[in-house]
């Protein structure tokens, strides 16, 4: 069990390290880095290696935004197989619907509890 935790921490840490290096060494904005990691998940899923990485790294690769990109891609591929082009367009959102709905709901709930302020 300890080995699993170490693998998750190692891979998740490497993902965070890459993100921090992109922040420190490039002029990429946070939004561009976020999209880069999302697209990395898309590419890894499209070429078929994301599942192998997920088998090794578990939450270390699925919790960051790369996992969201993989989920969208997997849903789009499955939707395309079932319903053609319309399935490709809607499959990703169907696959990620539970996570997106949860994020919206809990974001709304937190907004009722806390008052938003701008950074000074």
C-alpha positions in Angstrom: 0.0 0.0 0.0 2.9 2.4 0.8 4.3 1.7 -2.7 1.0 2.9 -4.3 1.0 6.1 -2.3 4.6 6.7 -3.3 3.8 6.2 -7.0 0.8 8.5 -6.8 2.9 11.2 -5.0 5.8 10.8 -7.4 3.7 11.1 -10.6 1.5 13.9 -9.2 4.6 15.7 -8.0 6.2 15.4 -11.4 3.1 16.9 -13.0 3.2 19.8 -10.5 6.9 20.2 -11.1 6.4 20.5 -14.8 3.7 23.1 -14.2 6.0 25.1 -11.9 8.8 25.0 -14.4 6.4 26.3 -17.1 5.5 29.1 -14.7 9.1 30.0 -13.8 10.9 29.5 -17.1 8.3 30.6 -19.7 6.0 33.5 -20.2 3.0 31.1 -20.4 -0.1 32.3 -18.4 -1.8 30.0 -15.9 -4.7 29.5 -18.4 -2.3 28.4 -21.2 -0.6 25.9 -18.8 -4.0 24.6 -17.8 -5.0 24.1 -21.4 -1.6 22.4 -22.1 -2.1 19.9 -19.4 -5.7 19.3 -20.5 -4.4 18.7 -24.1 -1.7 16.4 -22.7 -4.5 14.2 -21.3 -6.3 14.3 -24.6 -3.2 13.3 -26.6 -2.3 10.5 -24.1 -5.8 9.1 -24.3 -6.0 9.4 -28.0 -2.8 7.5 -28.6 -3.8 4.9 -26.0 -1.1 5.3 -23.3 -3.2 7.1 -20.7 -4.6 3.8 -19.3 -1.1 2.4 -18.8 0.1 5.5 -17.0 -3.1 5.5 -14.9 -2.5 1.8 -14.0 0.9 2.8 -12.6 0.1 6.3 -11.2 -3.6 6.1 -10.3 -4.7 9.4 -8.8 -1.3 11.0 -9.5 -2.3 11.4 -13.1 -6.2 11.3 -12.9 -6.7 14.1 -10.4 -4.8 16.8 -12.2 -6.5 18.3 -15.3 -4.9 15.6 -17.4 -7.5 13.2 -16.1 -10.3 15.5 -17.3 -8.8 15.7 -20.8 -8.6 11.9 -20.8 -12.3 11.6 -19.7 -13.4 14.0 -22.4 -11.5 12.1 -25.1 -12.6 8.7 -24.0 -16.3 9.9 -23.9 -15.9 11.5 -27.4 -14.4 8.3 -28.8 -17.2 6.1 -27.3 -19.8 8.5 -28.5 -18.5 8.5 -32.0 -18.5 4.7 -32.1 -22.2 4.6 -31.0 -23.6 7.7 -32.8 -21.1 9.0 -35.3 -20.3 12.7 -35.4 -23.2 13.8 -33.0 -21.8 11.3 -30.5 -18.3 12.6 -30.9 -19.6 16.1 -30.1 -21.7 15.1 -27.1 -19.9 12.1 -25.7 -17.1 14.0 -23.9 -19.6 16.1 -22.0 -21.7 13.0 -21.1 -18.6 11.2 -19.8 -17.7 14.2 -17.6 -21.2 15.3 -16.6 -21.0 14.0 -13.0 -17.7 15.8 -12.3 -18.8 19.0 -14.0 -22.2 19.0 -12.2 -20.5 18.4 -8.9 -18.0 21.3 -9.5 -20.9 23.7 -10.4 -23.0 22.6 -7.4 -20.2 22.8 -4.8 -18.9 26.1 -6.3 -22.4 27.6 -5.9 -22.7 26.2 -2.3 -19.3 27.7 -1.4 -20.3 31.0 -2.9 -23.2 31.2 -0.6 -21.0 30.6 2.4 -18.1 32.9 1.6 -17.9 36.4 0.2 -15.7 36.8 -2.9 -13.0 39.5 -2.8 -10.5 40.7 -5.4 -6.8 40.5 -4.7 -5.1 43.6 -3.7 
